[in-house]
Amino acid sequence: MAVISVQDQDLVVEMEGLDKLWALKSRLTIPLAHVRGATADPGIAGEPKGLRAPGTHLPGVITAGTFHQDGEKVFWAVRDGQKAVVVELADERYTRLVVEVDDPREVVAMVEQAMRR
Amino acid sequence: MGRRRSFDVDEAVEAAAEVFARRAYDGVSIDDLVTRLGVHRNSLYGVFGSKRGLYLAALRRHVDQDVRPRLALVTEPGHVPAWDLLLVAAADRAREDPEVAELVSAVLCEVDAATGGPRATEGLLGRWLRHRAASGEGAPDNDDGPETVPDGED
């Protein structure tokens, strides 16, 4: 599970509990100006993930870490695909983040509101 | 950038407008869009950034290509506009999205100017509402076509 918050002009994604271990990352800080949008997308959990480097992938259990596909670098931290949120980025190391959050709808609304500020 | 864009963006936006007009914003999933638009999920995110980004593109396209060019028709007697996405957006999405609200309000002002005033616009939108309700599944006169100007009716 990840907790997404807005702090000043940044979007902050913090991994909770063991997900820090699986994802090999505890926190990502992205300038809001580099956030293109956020979408609740449970269906993305069923998509091919690409090559893992580095991270953890136990199909049907957890997808966490950095994955490379079609020239894109995607950060995953998802156990329950029903709670997956996709955050699309520009000019960042990652093309997009796919993270599990407690309330996808609320997180998407928060990100969209922050982008409008 | 390494990003694939092997699809016609305008066709995808047009198809998205149709999907959003029929099922409203929350009734459409990314799975629905990927299936109906025939677009790879990552390409969809790469081009539009988010579901909202695609929705805004679809609404703007609808306004520019379906609504504005047909404003001259609104004064014809019995005219029913085919502006489903605009009106669904007004009822559904405008409450939650200020950018949608702003666009819808601006277009309705243009409609007012074309009809001659808010009263006439209300009549026009009322006809649209009745037409939409009557053209649902099972209705005898199901008309999915563009603008309609019924003739031969009282």
Boltz contact constraints between the chains, C-beta under 6 A:
constraints:
  - contact:
      token1: [A, 36]
      token2: [B, 49]
      max_distance: 6.0
  - contact:
      token1: [A, 37]
      token2: [B, 49]
      max_distance: 6.0
  - contact:
      token1: [A, 37]
      token2: [B, 50]
      max_distance: 6.0
  - contact:
      token1: [A, 37]
      token2: [B, 52]
      max_distance: 6.0
  - contact:
      token1: [A, 37]
      token2: [B, 53]
      max_distance: 6.0
  - contact:
      token1: [A, 38]
      token2: [B, 50]
      max_distance: 6.0
  - contact:
      token1: [A, 39]
      token2: [B, 50]
      max_distance: 6.0
  - contact:
      token1: [A, 39]
      token2: [B, 51]
      max_distance: 6.0
  - contact:
      token1: [A, 41]
      token2: [B, 30]
      max_distance: 6.0
  - contact:
      token1: [A, 43]
      token2: [B, 30]
      max_distance: 6.0
  - contact:
      token1: [A, 43]
      token2: [B, 31]
      max_distance: 6.0
  - contact:
      token1: [A, 47]
      token2: [B, 41]
      max_distance: 6.0
  - contact:
      token1: [A, 70]
      token2: [B, 4]
      max_distance: 6.0
  - contact:
      token1: [A, 71]
      token2: [B, 2]
      max_distance: 6.0
  - contact:
      token1: [A, 72]
      token2: [B, 2]
      max_distance: 6.0
  - contact:
      token1: [A, 88]
      token2: [B, 45]
      max_distance: 6.0
  - contact:
      token1: [A, 88]
      token2: [B, 49]
      max_distance: 6.0
  - contact:
      token1: [A, 88]
      token2: [B, 50]
      max_distance: 6.0
  - contact:
      token1: [A, 96]
      token2: [B, 45]
      max_distance: 6.0
